[in-house]
Amino acid sequence: MREIIARILNLLCRSNDAVDVQSKFIDLAPTEKADEAGVYSDALLYATSNPRVSNIALTGPYGSGKSSIIRAFLKKYRHPILQISLAAFLPEATASGGAVSKQEIERSILQQMLYGADANQLPLSRFKRIRSPSRWSILLSLYVILGVVACWHLFQKRDDVINGSFFLPLSISNWPTFLWFAVGASFLWLTVYQFYKVSFGLSLKSISLKDIEITPVAVSQESILNRHLDDIIYFFQSTKYVLVIIEDLDRFNNSEIFISLREINSLVNANAGVKRTIRFLYALRDDMFANTDRTKFFEFIIPVIPVINSSNSIDKVLEQGKRLSLDSRLDRQFLREVSRYLNDLRLIQNIFNEYAIYVANLETDGDNVLDANKLLAVLIYKNVFPSDFESLHRGKGNLAQILGKHDEFIARGEAEYKAAIERIEHEADVAERQIPADLLDLRRIYAMALFEKLPAQASHIGQNGQTQIEISTLARSENFDQIISSQTITYRNLNGYHQTINISSLQSEVDSLRTFAQRKEEVEQRTAEARSSTSRRRRALREKIAALRSAKFNEVIRLNVKEMSDLFGAFGENGELPRFLVMEGYIDDTYYQYTSLFHSGRLSPNDNKFLIQIRGFINPDPNFLIDNAKEVVAAMRGEDFRQHYVLNVKIVDCLLGDDAA
């Protein structure tokens, strides 16, 4: 009884786990709910029941839901169908980087067509395949043994069989004789019949002499479908398919293949051995044919209205975020802006599927230290540029080049700021040297005005009996200010006589608005202001150097946005997405925290959390527990020690300790 109860509880737990897993993930397969109104299904049912329609096109942009519409239609369509998809063939064919030839496409179509039926249904096909033993194989092997034995027995009695004595007497008691003959004869007949059937599948493909193979030149140029037209017609004669669905054929941008397929469709339907109408349904883009050419290829065209585009993708993104209970962790503005670059529903679903897996592995302790927006940004980049994301792990690719520019831009910015500081200091030195010259020029102006008032015979001037100053040295005299500011001065002529002269109007004659003292003060004040301005500019540049070292990654990149244009352009037509993610700071040099697992070693999980937070410019509590302060200090950047978060108790103790690194 206990075992039964335990099993029931185990089943209930598994059921709950299954529901929980189902809520975390969503499959990317075409859904059957794409045509709930039944509009597309009605159109397809009309086309597939119209005797005049053999080629049907379901057209719409990539990711518009064509496959889902077909799946919804097949729920109502109760006839045998053959589905051919070129999606799996595309990566293999384009691995070399060249264009896909028409023959390669046709070969893939032919393979999927013929291999879509069981080998036993096509015994006469030239394409030989492995046949799996049927449930009657045991009885068949027994019949072969009996047939061989019967034939050997009849061979031993060949003379009696020829003269007829082998069948005597003609009575029921002689049934073993008749049975041996029936088994042997039927076995011989079936053996000849099988050899006869196999002969229909034999054909001379080429003649090979050791390493020399002789093949007609036309074989490499003719259409694969036309070359194997007999097999295609035989395929439809031997199977019951009435509808062939061909998807992803438009990815090769080769409209010639549609001509061959339309011709094949016409020949198959015109064949007397095919007693039903065979229809081809193509799922392709609207722009596959230029102008009105597509109306020449298809008898019925059904347009598909996309369920998602760049304008309404935000609703699907929010829906996926709500499914994973991320409403509180994700920035709504970020979702609104990044959704403009996402216009494929399956891509959005896969991004959030991967998010559920990444967050479960990266946040094992439930502390939610990682920035959910940055993790989502990394996964968006991963899904849109999977090849470049793979290269990023090896330090290569377009994004790796962008991330590698960070240190270069900082070094260049520091060099520019330091050069600017040197220029300012040089200008300040020049200005300082210019002060005496400016004051001397000002004195010369007033000295010249004074000389004009003195007679030509004057050789020295003075004030109040003070020492007389030679006129030629007046501008450089220490008493110049007193002399110019005096009301009267004395001068001495060449004969040694002293006379007095009134110069009270001298300063107003030179400048009616300002005195000499005021003008001198202006020169000195202007010089002081220049010094102050120089000091402010120098201090501002030094602050910029300090800020540059501690600036966020995207702030540094924005300062050099012109140089990044070529790097972002390398992403191709979707280059605006990485530009947005990098410029807005959602992908930066901390990307590795979101792309790989953390393993405890020198750093403990707590140490790693601290470094994650400071890299995101989050200021942890001063009492945040750090286990290996030395290793944390070693992992920090030089500019980190200018920030507030360096004031952690453990870090301060480590830096002030005797054993500090």
C-alpha positions in Angstrom: 0.0 0.0 0.0 2.8 2.4 0.9 4.5 1.6 -2.4 1.3 2.5 -4.3 0.9 5.8 -2.4 4.6 6.6 -3.1 4.2 6.0 -6.8 1.1 8.2 -6.9 2.9 11.0 -5.1 5.9 10.6 -7.5 3.6 10.8 -10.5 2.0 14.0 -9.1 5.4 15.6 -8.5 6.5 14.7 -12.0 3.3 16.2 -13.3 3.9 19.5 -11.5 7.5 19.6 -12.7 6.3 19.0 -16.3 3.9 22.0 -15.9 6.7 24.2 -14.5 9.1 23.2 -17.3 6.3 23.9 -19.9 5.9 27.4 -18.4 9.6 28.2 -18.7 10.0 27.1 -22.3 8.1 27.2 -25.6 8.8 25.3 -28.7 9.6 26.9 -32.0 7.6 24.5 -34.2 4.8 25.8 -36.3 1.6 26.2 -34.3 -1.8 25.0 -35.2 -3.4 28.2 -33.8 -2.1 30.5 -36.5 -5.4 30.5 -38.4 -8.1 30.5 -35.7 -10.5 32.4 -38.0 -10.0 29.7 -40.7 -9.6 32.3 -43.5 -6.4 30.8 -44.9 -7.6 27.2 -44.5 -10.7 28.1 -46.4 -8.7 29.6 -49.2 -6.4 26.5 -49.3 -9.3 24.1 -49.3 -10.8 26.0 -52.2 -7.5 25.8 -54.1 -6.9 22.1 -53.5 -10.4 21.2 -54.5 -10.5 23.3 -57.7 -9.7 21.0 -60.7 -8.1 24.0 -62.6 -5.6 24.7 -59.9 -2.4 22.7 -59.7 0.2 25.2 -58.5 -0.6 27.2 -55.3 1.5 29.9 -53.7 1.3 31.0 -50.1 3.2 34.3 -50.0 4.4 36.4 -47.2 7.5 37.9 -45.6 10.0 35.7 -43.8 8.7 34.8 -40.3 5.1 35.8 -41.2 3.7 32.4 -40.1 3.4 30.5 -43.4 4.5 27.2 -41.9 2.0 27.6 -39.0 -0.8 28.3 -41.5 0.1 25.2 -43.4 0.0 23.2 -40.3 -3.4 24.6 -39.3 -4.6 23.7 -42.8 -3.4 20.1 -42.6 -5.7 19.5 -39.6 -8.6 20.0 -41.9 -7.1 18.4 -45.0 -7.6 14.6 -44.9 -5.6 13.5 -47.9 -2.0 12.2 -48.2 0.5 15.0 -48.4 4.3 15.1 -49.0 6.2 17.9 -47.4 9.6 19.1 -48.8 11.7 21.6 -46.9 14.9 23.1 -48.2 15.8 24.7 -44.8 18.1 21.8 -43.7 19.7 21.8 -47.2 20.6 25.5 -47.1 23.5 25.5 -44.6 25.2 22.5 -46.3 24.9 23.9 -49.7 26.2 27.4 -48.7 29.0 26.2 -46.4 31.6 27.0 -49.1 30.3 30.5 -49.3 29.2 30.2 -53.0 25.8 30.4 -54.6 23.7 27.3 -54.7 23.3 25.8 -58.1 20.0 24.8 -59.6 21.2 21.2 -59.8 21.9 21.1 -56.1 18.4 22.4 -55.3 16.8 19.9 -57.6 18.8 17.0 -56.2 17.6 17.9 -52.7 14.0 18.1 -53.9 14.3 14.7 -55.7 15.9 13.1 -52.6 13.2 14.3 -50.2 10.5 13.3 -52.7 11.7 9.7 -53.3 12.9 9.1 -49.8 9.5 10.3 -48.5 8.0 7.0 -49.4 8.9 3.6 -48.1 11.4 1.6 -50.2 8.9 -1.2 -50.5 6.4 1.1 -52.3 9.0 1.8 -55.1 10.5 -1.5 -55.9 11.2 -0.5 -59.5 12.9 2.8 -58.7 16.4 3.4 -59.9 17.3 4.8 -56.5 18.1 1.7 -54.5 17.7 2.0 -50.8 18.0 -0.3 -47.8 14.8 -2.1 -47.2 13.9 -3.0 -43.7 12.6 -6.6 -43.1 8.8 -6.9 -42.9 6.9 -8.8 -40.3 6.5 -11.6 -42.9 10.3 -11.9 -43.4 10.5 -15.0 -41.2 7.9 -16.8 -43.2 9.5 -15.6 -46.4 12.9 -17.0 -45.4 11.2 -20.3 -44.5 9.6 -20.3 -47.9 12.9 -19.7 -49.6 14.5 -22.6 -47.9 11.6 -24.9 -48.8 11.7 -23.6 -52.4 15.4 -24.4 -52.7 14.9 -27.8 -51.2 11.9 -28.4 -53.5 13.8 -27.3 -56.6 16.7 -29.6 -55.6 14.3 -32.5 -55.1 12.7 -31.9 -58.5 16.1 -31.7 -60.1 16.9 -35.1 -58.7 13.6 -36.4 -60.2 13.9 -34.5 -63.4 13.6 -37.6 -65.6 10.3 -38.6 -63.8 9.0 -35.1 -64.1 9.7 -35.0 -67.8 8.1 -38.4 -68.6 5.2 -37.7 -66.2 5.7 -40.7 -63.9 6.5 -38.3 -61.0 2.9 -37.3 -60.8 1.5 -40.9 -60.7 -0.7 -42.0 -59.2 -3.1 -39.1 -59.6 -4.8 -39.4 -56.3 -5.0 -37.5 -53.0 -2.7 -40.0 -51.3 0.1 -38.6 -53.6 -0.3 -35.0 -52.2 3.3 -34.7 -51.0 4.4 -35.0 -54.6 2.1 -32.3 -55.8 3.1 -30.1 -52.9 6.8 -30.4 -53.7 6.1 -29.6 -57.3 3.9 -26.6 -56.4 6.5 -25.1 -54.0 9.4 -25.7 -56.4 7.6 -24.3 -59.4 6.2 -21.2 -57.5 9.7 -20.5 -56.1 11.3 -20.8 -59.5 8.6 -18.5 -61.0 9.0 -15.9 -58.3 12.8 -15.9 -58.6 12.6 -15.2 -62.4 10.0 -12.5 -61.7 12.2 -10.7 -59.2 15.1 -10.8 -61.6 12.8 -9.4 -64.3 11.7 -6.5 -62.0 15.3 -5.7 -61.0 16.2 -5.4 -64.6 14.0 -2.4 -64.9 16.0 -0.5 -62.4 19.3 -1.1 -64.1 20.8 1.7 -66.2 24.3 2.4 -67.6 25.4 5.6 -65.8 29.1 5.6 -66.7 32.0 3.5 -67.8 34.9 3.4 -65.4 38.4 2.2 -66.2 40.3 2.3 -63.0 40.5 6.0 -62.3 39.1 7.1 -65.6 35.3 7.8 -65.8 33.6 8.5 -69.1 30.4 10.5 -68.6 28.5 12.6 -71.2 29.1 16.4 -70.9 25.4 17.1 -70.9 24.8 15.1 -67.8 26.5 17.8 -65.6 24.3 20.5 -67.2 20.9 19.1 -67.6 18.1 19.4 -65.1 18.2 16.7 -62.3 14.4 16.6 -62.2 14.1 16.2 -66.0 16.8 13.5 -66.0 14.9 11.5 -63.5 11.4 12.3 -64.7 10.5 8.6 -65.1 11.3 8.0 -61.4 9.1 11.0 -60.4 6.2 9.8 -62.4 6.6 6.3 -61.1 6.7 7.8 -57.6 3.3 9.3 -58.0 1.9 6.2 -59.7 3.0 4.1 -56.8 2.0 6.4 -53.9 -1.2 8.2 -52.9 0.1 11.7 -52.4 -2.2 14.4 -53.8 -0.5 17.5 -52.4 3.2 18.3 -52.4 4.1 21.2 -50.0 7.5 22.8 -50.8 8.9 25.3 -48.2 12.0 27.5 -48.0 12.6 27.2 -51.8 12.7 31.0 -52.0 15.8 31.3 -49.9 18.0 30.5 -52.9 16.6 33.4 -55.0 16.5 31.1 -58.0 13.2 31.5 -59.9 14.2 29.1 -62.7 13.5 26.1 -60.4 9.9 27.1 -60.4 9.8 26.6 -64.1 11.1 23.1 -63.8 8.6 22.2 -61.0 5.7 23.6 -62.9 6.7 21.5 -65.9 7.0 18.4 -63.7 3.6 19.1 -62.3 2.1 19.4 -65.7 3.8 16.1 -66.9 2.7 14.2 -63.8 -0.9 15.3 -64.1 -0.9 14.5 -67.9 0.4 11.0 -67.3 -2.2 8.3 -67.9 -0.9 6.2 -65.0 -1.6 8.9 -62.4 -5.4 8.8 -61.8 -5.6 11.8 -59.5 -4.7 15.5 -59.6 -1.4 16.3 -58.1 -1.0 19.8 -56.6 2.1 21.7 -55.6 1.8 24.2 -52.7 4.7 26.7 -52.4 5.5 28.8 -49.3 7.6 31.7 -50.4 8.3 35.4 -50.1 6.3 38.1 -51.9 9.3 39.5 -53.7 10.4 36.1 -55.1 9.1 37.2 -58.6 9.5 40.6 -60.2 6.4 42.5 -61.3 3.5 40.2 -62.3 5.6 37.2 -63.2 4.3 35.1 -60.3 0.8 35.1 -61.7 2.2 33.2 -64.6 3.5 30.4 -62.4 0.6 29.9 -60.0 -3.1 29.4 -60.6 -3.9 30.6 -57.1 -2.0 32.9 -54.7 -2.8 33.4 -51.0 -1.2 36.4 -49.3 -0.2 36.0 -45.6 -0.5 39.0 -43.3 2.4 39.0 -40.8 1.4 38.5 -37.2 4.5 40.5 -36.0 6.7 43.3 -37.2 9.0 45.9 -35.7 6.0 48.1 -34.7 4.1 45.5 -32.6 6.9 43.1 -31.5 7.0 44.9 -28.1 3.8 43.0 -27.3 5.4 39.6 -28.0 8.5 40.6 -26.0 6.4 41.6 -23.0 4.4 38.4 -23.4 7.5 36.3 -23.2 8.9 38.4 -20.3 5.6 37.8 -18.4 5.8 34.1 -19.1 9.2 34.0 -17.3 8.0 36.4 -14.5 10.6 39.0 -15.6 8.4 42.1 -15.5 10.1 43.5 -12.3 13.6 42.8 -13.5 13.5 44.0 -17.1 13.5 47.7 -18.0 10.3 48.4 -19.9 12.0 51.2 -21.9 14.8 48.9 -22.9 12.2 46.3 -24.1 10.3 48.9 -26.0 13.5 50.1 -27.8 15.1 46.8 -28.5 11.9 45.2 -29.8 12.1 47.5 -32.8 15.0 45.4 -34.1 13.1 42.1 -33.6 10.5 41.1 -36.2 10.5 37.3 -36.0 8.3 35.6 -33.5 10.4 32.4 -33.4 13.5 34.4 -32.8 11.9 36.2 -29.8 10.6 32.9 -28.4 14.1 31.3 -28.7 15.7 34.3 -27.0 13.6 33.9 -23.9 14.0 30.1 -24.0 17.8 30.6 -23.8 17.3 33.3 -21.2 15.6 30.7 -18.9 18.5 28.3 -19.4 21.2 31.0 -18.9 19.7 32.5 -15.8 19.2 29.1 -14.2 22.9 28.3 -14.7 24.3 31.8 -13.9 22.2 32.6 -10.8 22.3 29.4 -8.9 22.1 31.0 -5.5 19.0 33.1 -6.2 20.6 36.4 -5.4 19.8 37.9 -8.8 23.1 39.8 -8.9 23.4 39.9 -12.7 21.7 42.6 -14.7 18.7 41.0 -16.4 18.7 43.6 -19.1 22.4 43.0 -20.0 21.8 39.2 -20.0 18.8 39.7 -22.4 20.9 42.0 -24.6 23.7 39.4 -24.8 21.2 36.7 -25.8 19.6 39.0 -28.4 23.0 39.6 -29.9 23.7 35.8 -29.7 20.6 34.9 -31.7 20.9 37.6 -34.3 24.6 37.2 -34.8 25.4 33.6 -33.8 28.6 33.4 -35.8 30.0 36.6 -34.3 29.0 35.4 -30.8 30.9 32.2 -31.4 34.0 34.2 -32.5 33.6 36.4 -29.4 34.6 33.4 -27.2 37.9 33.3 -29.0 38.4 37.1 -28.8 37.6 37.5 -32.5 34.8 38.9 -34.5 33.2 42.4 -34.9 32.0 42.8 -31.3 35.4 41.7 -30.0 37.0 44.5 -32.0 34.6 47.0 -30.6 35.2 45.9 -27.1 38.9 45.9 -27.6 38.8 49.6 -28.5 38.0 50.6 -24.9 41.5 50.8 -23.6 42.8 52.4 -26.8 40.2 55.2 -26.5 40.9 55.8 -22.8 44.7 56.0 -23.5 44.1 58.3 -26.4 41.7 60.5 -24.4 44.1 60.8 -21.5 46.9 61.8 -24.0 44.6 64.5 -25.5 43.7 65.8 -22.1 47.3 65.9 -20.9 48.4 67.6 -24.1 45.6 70.2 -23.5 46.9 70.7 -19.9 50.4 71.3 -21.3 49.1 73.9 -23.8 47.2 75.7 -21.0 50.3 75.7 -18.7 52.4 77.0 -21.6 49.9 79.8 -22.2 49.9 80.6 -18.5 53.7 80.9 -18.6 53.5 83.2 -21.6 50.9 85.3 -19.8 53.0 85.6 -16.7 55.9 86.7 -18.7 53.7 89.3 -20.4 52.7 91.1 -17.2 55.8 93.2 -16.8 55.7 94.1 -20.5 52.1 95.2 -20.2 52.8 97.4 -17.1 55.9 98.9 -18.8 53.9 99.8 -21.8 51.3 101.5 -19.6 54.0 103.5 -17.9 55.5 104.6 -21.2 52.1 105.9 -22.3 51.9 108.2 -19.2 55.6 109.1 -19.4 55.2 110.2 -23.0 52.3 112.4 -22.0 54.5 113.9 -19.2 57.4 114.6 -21.6 55.1 116.6 -23.8 54.5 119.0 -20.9 58.2 119.4 -20.0 60.4 121.9 -21.9 63.0 120.5 -24.2 65.9 121.5 -21.8 64.5 119.3 -18.9 66.8 116.4 -18.0 65.7 115.2 -14.6 62.4 115.3 -12.7 61.4 114.7 -9.1 58.8 115.3 -6.4 59.0 117.4 -3.2 62.7 117.6 -3.2 63.3 113.9 -3.6 66.1 112.5 -5.7 65.8 113.7 -9.2 65.2 110.9 -11.8 66.7 111.0 -15.2 64.0 111.4 -17.8 65.1 108.5 -19.9 64.7 106.1 -17.0 61.4 107.4 -15.7 59.3 104.5 -17.0 61.3 102.0 -15.1 61.7 104.0 -11.9 60.3 102.8 -8.6 58.8 106.2 -7.9 56.9 106.4 -11.2 53.5 105.8 -9.6 54.1 108.7 -7.1 55.3 111.1 -9.7 52.4 110.4 -12.1 49.9 110.8 -9.2 51.3 114.2 -8.0 49.7 117.5 -8.7 53.1 119.2 -9.3 56.6 118.0 -9.9 60.0 119.7 -10.2 62.3 119.3 -13.1 65.9 120.4 -13.7 67.2 121.8 -16.9 70.6 121.4 -18.5 71.9 124.5 -16.6 71.1 122.9 -13.3 68.1 125.2 -12.5 65.0 123.7 -10.8 61.5 124.7 -11.8 58.0 123.5 -10.8 55.3 122.4 -13.2 51.6 121.5 -12.6 50.6 118.0 -14.0 47.2 117.6 -12.3 45.4 117.2 -15.6 47.9 114.7 -17.0 46.0 111.5 -16.1 42.6 112.8 -17.5 44.3 113.9 -20.7 45.6 110.3 -21.2 42.3 108.7 -20.2 39.3 110.7 -19.1 37.6 107.8 -17.5 40.3 106.0 -15.6 43.3 107.0 -13.6 46.8 105.4 -13.9 46.2 103.5 -10.7 42.9 102.1 -12.0 44.4 101.0 -15.3 47.3 99.4 -13.5 44.9 97.5 -11.3 43.0 96.3 -14.4 46.2 94.9 -15.9 47.0 93.1 -12.6 43.4 91.9 -12.2 43.3 90.7 -15.7 46.4 88.7 -15.0 44.9 87.3 -11.8 41.8 86.3 -13.7 43.9 84.6 -16.3 45.7 82.7 -13.6 42.4 81.6 -12.1 40.9 80.6 -15.4 44.0 78.6 -16.2 43.8 76.9 -12.9 40.1 76.1 -13.4 40.7 74.8 -16.9 43.6 72.7 -15.7 41.6 71.3 -12.8 38.6 70.5 -15.1 40.9 68.6 -17.5 42.4 66.6 -14.7 38.9 65.8 -13.5 38.1 64.6 -17.0 41.1 62.3 -17.0 39.9 60.8 -13.7 36.4 60.5 -15.0 37.5 58.9 -18.2 39.3 56.2 -16.3 36.1 55.4 -14.3 33.6 56.1 -17.1 31.2 53.5 -18.3 32.1 51.6 -21.4 29.4 53.1 -23.5 30.4 56.6 -22.4 33.9 56.1 -23.7 32.6 54.6 -27.0 30.2 57.6 -27.5 33.2 60.0 -27.4 34.6 58.2 -30.4 31.4 57.3 -32.2 32.8 58.4 -35.6 35.6 55.9 -35.5 33.1 53.1 -34.7 31.0 53.5 -37.8 33.1 51.0 -39.9 33.1 48.4 -37.1 29.4 48.6 -36.7 29.0 48.6 -40.5 30.7 45.2 -40.6 27.6 43.6 -39.0 25.7 44.2 -42.3 22.1 45.1 -42.6 21.4 44.5 -38.9 24.2 46.7 -37.8 21.9 49.1 -36.0 21.1 46.5 -33.3 24.7 46.1 -32.0 25.1 49.8 -32.3 22.1 50.3 -30.0 23.1 47.6 -27.5 26.7 49.0 -27.2 25.9 52.7 -27.3 23.2 52.3 -24.6 25.5 50.3 -22.4 23.6 46.9 -22.5 26.7 45.2 -23.9 30.0 46.2 -22.6 33.3 44.7 -21.3 31.5 42.8 -18.6 29.9 40.5 -21.2 31.9 37.5 -20.0 29.8 37.5 -16.8 26.8 36.6 -18.9 28.3 34.1 -21.3 30.2 31.7 -19.0 29.8 30.0 -15.6 31.7 31.1 -12.6 33.9 28.5 -10.8 35.1 29.1 -7.3 38.9 29.2 -6.9 40.9 32.3 -5.9 37.6 34.1 -5.8 34.6 33.0 -3.8 31.0 33.5 -5.0 30.8 36.5 -2.6 33.9 38.0 -4.1 32.6 37.5 -7.6 29.3 39.1 -6.7 31.1 42.2 -5.3 33.1 42.5 -8.6 30.0 42.1 -10.7 28.2 44.9 -8.8 31.1 47.4 -9.0 31.5 46.6 -12.7 27.8 47.6 -13.1 28.5 50.8 -11.1 26.5 49.6 -8.2 27.7 50.6 -4.7 27.6 47.6 -2.4 27.1 48.0 1.3 30.4 48.8 3.2 29.8 45.7 5.2 29.4 43.5 2.1 31.1 40.2 3.0 34.3 39.6 1.0 36.2 36.4 1.6 39.5 37.0 -0.3 40.2 40.7 -0.1 43.6 40.4 -1.7 42.3 38.7 -4.8 39.4 41.2 -5.0 41.9 44.1 -4.8 44.0 42.4 -7.5 41.0 42.1 -9.7 39.9 45.7 -9.3 41.0 48.4 -11.7 43.1 51.4 -10.7 40.2 53.8 -11.2 38.0 51.7 -8.9 40.0 53.0 -5.9 38.6 56.5 -6.6 35.0 55.3 -6.2 32.9 55.0 -3.1 32.6 51.3 -3.3 36.3 50.9 -2.3 35.2 51.9 1.2 34.5 48.3 2.0 35.5 47.1 5.5 37.5 44.1 4.2 39.2 46.1 1.4 40.2 48.9 3.7 41.6 46.5 6.2 43.5 44.7 3.4 44.9 48.0 2.1 46.0 49.3 5.5 47.3 45.9 6.7 51.0 45.1 6.8 50.5 42.3 4.3 48.7 44.4 1.8 49.7 43.8 -1.8 
